[in-house]
Every structure is written in structure tokens, then in C-alpha cells.
Amino acid sequence: MYVSQVDMILRFGEQELIELTDRADPPADVIDQTVLDMAINDANGLIDTYIKNRYPLALDTAPRPLKRVAADIARYYLHDDHPTEQVEKAYEAALAYLKDVSAGRVSLGPAESGIQPTTADGAEMIAPDRVFGRDDTSFI
């Protein structure tokens, strides 16, 4: 999981999350955990589709940039059909960042633990066994 409820509250404030998730009638004036979890899970799933070609899933810890990206995407999803211009721009920037990560133009950098995530983009050479070698005198 790249972002948590606590991360979302710290970034956007509890009141905004209440307004975006509380769909009860009459309003309960609390964060609806089910609605928030759905947006977070959808954001995490989208991120995975972009990074799975370059990084093995699941990452041990979420690198700091992915937390921001996941939060921006989840917030966009919570706005349904009426995102503000600021929310839409943050979402588009998040997608652009993920595209750059997927293409290898941007690295996720070290995780919060300081360990660089291992990539799955190394070259692998496969060849048949050697026919001739330096010690082989059969061709003389």
C-alpha cells in the first residue's frame, strides 16, 4: 500500500476527506473508511500497472514520491465527476510521473529505509554452450 488514511489526512485535511467520503443521508460527519479504502486501493492498483514492468511488486516500502502520487490519484477518484482544477492538475502530473517511471526516464529513488528499489530491467544473456575454447585443440 503506497498511501494510508493517515497520509491522506495529513496531506488534505480531515474535513476535506469527510466531505469527499461521507455519503450518508443525513451526513455522519466522519470519514467513510470503505469509500476512502476503495479510492486508495484503486490508486494503488493504477500505480502497480505503471511500475510492474520496471520494479518487482510488491515494494517493501513505498518510496516517498509514490506516496504523493497515490494520494493525488486517490483524491482525484474521491472527487468523482467534479474534480477541482487543482485536483485534476495534480492527477495529470501523477500520471505523467508514472509514465516516466514506466519508461525508465525517472527512478523511484531510495525508499524511506534508504534502500534503492531493485529494478527488473537488467539485460540477460542466454547462449548455447561453447563449441570451441582456448584449450580445445581438436580443430588442429
Buried (B, 14 or more C-beta within 10 A) or exposed (E): BBBBBEBBBEBBEEEBBBEBBBEEEEEEEEBBEEBBBBBBEBBBEBBBEBBEEBBEEEBEBBBEBBBBBBBBBBBBBBBEEEBEEEBEEBBEEBBEBBEEBBEEEBBBEEBEEEEEBEBEEEEEEEEEEEEEEEEEEEEE
